[in-house]
Amino acid sequence: QVQLVESGGGLVQPGGSLRLSCAASGIAVSWARMSWVRQAPGKGLEWVSSISGGTGSTSYADSVKGRFTISRDNAKNTLYLQMNMLKPEDTAVYYCSYRETRGPGTQVTVSS
């Protein structure tokens, strides 16, 4: 059974940074295609970024390209999302996902 648990969210000022973590069990992040998605208040789920299994090829939504970086630590079986130059519109609950499985999410609030 795949389980994903996110952490690292919080309140940050515009222009600040946060690093989200996703601890995975029941799956090896080294070979799985993993993603981050987010849901802003009153809106639907939005894909943010993905990293492929094996080669680790990455892709990003245009809204975060150049500011966010997805990565993984195979030894820790953990997925990361480094978020820099945060904007108020990045405020959302962030989830890591594998196929149809998502974790409980972590809240990111960008506000002065």
C-alpha positions as CSV (number, residue, x, y, z in Angstrom):
1,Q,0.0,0.0,0.0
2,V,1.4,3.3,-1.0
3,Q,1.5,6.0,1.6
4,L,2.7,9.6,1.2
5,V,3.2,12.2,3.9
6,E,4.0,15.8,3.1
7,S,5.7,18.3,5.5
8,G,7.4,21.6,5.4
9,G,4.6,24.0,4.7
10,G,4.0,27.2,6.6
11,L,3.5,31.0,6.4
12,V,6.1,32.9,4.4
13,Q,6.4,36.4,3.1
14,P,6.3,37.1,-0.7
15,G,9.7,36.5,-2.1
16,G,10.5,33.9,0.5
17,S,11.4,30.2,0.2
18,L,10.1,26.9,1.5
19,R,11.1,23.3,1.0
20,L,8.4,20.7,1.0
21,S,9.1,17.1,1.7
22,C,7.1,14.0,1.0
23,A,8.0,10.8,2.8
24,A,7.0,7.8,0.7
25,S,6.3,4.2,1.8
26,G,5.1,1.2,-0.2
27,I,6.9,2.6,-3.3
28,A,10.4,3.4,-4.3
29,V,10.6,7.0,-5.5
30,S,13.7,6.1,-7.5
31,W,11.6,4.4,-10.2
32,A,8.2,6.0,-9.8
33,R,6.9,9.0,-11.6
34,M,6.1,11.4,-8.7
35,S,4.3,14.7,-8.8
36,W,3.4,17.7,-6.8
37,V,-0.1,19.2,-7.2
38,R,-1.8,22.0,-5.3
39,Q,-5.2,23.3,-4.5
40,A,-5.8,26.9,-3.8
41,P,-8.8,28.1,-1.8
42,G,-12.0,27.7,-3.8
43,K,-10.2,26.2,-6.8
44,G,-9.5,22.8,-8.3
45,L,-6.4,20.7,-8.2
46,E,-3.5,22.2,-10.2
47,W,-0.5,20.2,-11.4
48,V,2.8,21.8,-10.3
49,S,5.7,19.5,-11.2
50,S,6.7,15.9,-11.9
51,I,9.8,13.9,-11.8
52,S,10.2,10.7,-13.8
53,G,11.4,7.4,-12.4
54,G,14.9,6.3,-13.4
55,T,16.5,9.3,-15.2
56,G,14.7,11.8,-13.1
57,S,13.6,14.0,-15.9
58,T,11.6,17.0,-14.5
59,S,8.7,19.1,-15.8
60,Y,7.0,22.2,-14.4
61,A,3.9,24.2,-14.8
62,D,4.5,27.5,-16.5
63,S,3.3,29.3,-13.3
64,V,6.2,27.9,-11.3
65,K,8.9,27.4,-13.9
66,G,12.2,29.0,-12.8
67,R,11.1,29.3,-9.2
68,F,10.4,25.7,-8.1
69,T,12.6,22.7,-8.2
70,I,11.5,19.1,-7.8
71,S,14.0,16.5,-6.6
72,R,14.3,13.2,-4.7
73,D,16.5,11.4,-2.3
74,N,16.5,7.8,-3.2
75,A,18.2,6.7,0.0
76,K,15.6,8.5,2.1
77,N,12.8,7.5,-0.3
78,T,11.7,11.2,-0.1
79,L,10.4,13.7,-2.7
80,Y,11.1,17.4,-2.4
81,L,9.8,20.6,-3.8
82,Q,12.1,23.6,-3.3
83,M,10.0,26.8,-3.7
84,N,11.7,30.1,-4.2
85,M,10.5,33.6,-5.0
86,L,7.1,32.7,-3.6
87,K,4.1,34.8,-4.5
88,P,0.7,35.2,-2.9
89,E,-0.9,33.2,-5.7
90,D,1.2,30.2,-4.6
91,T,-0.9,29.9,-1.5
92,A,-2.5,26.5,-1.5
93,V,-2.5,23.0,0.0
94,Y,0.3,21.1,-1.6
95,Y,0.1,17.4,-2.2
96,C,2.6,14.9,-3.5
97,S,1.1,12.2,-5.6
98,Y,1.7,8.9,-7.3
99,R,-0.9,7.9,-9.8
100,E,-4.2,8.2,-7.9
101,T,-2.6,8.3,-4.4
102,R,-2.1,11.6,-2.6
103,G,-0.9,12.5,0.9
104,P,-2.9,14.6,3.3
105,G,-1.2,17.7,2.1
106,T,0.7,20.6,3.7
107,Q,-0.5,24.2,3.8
108,V,1.6,26.9,2.2
109,T,0.5,30.5,2.8
110,V,2.3,33.4,1.2
111,S,1.4,36.7,2.8
112,S,2.9,39.8,4.2
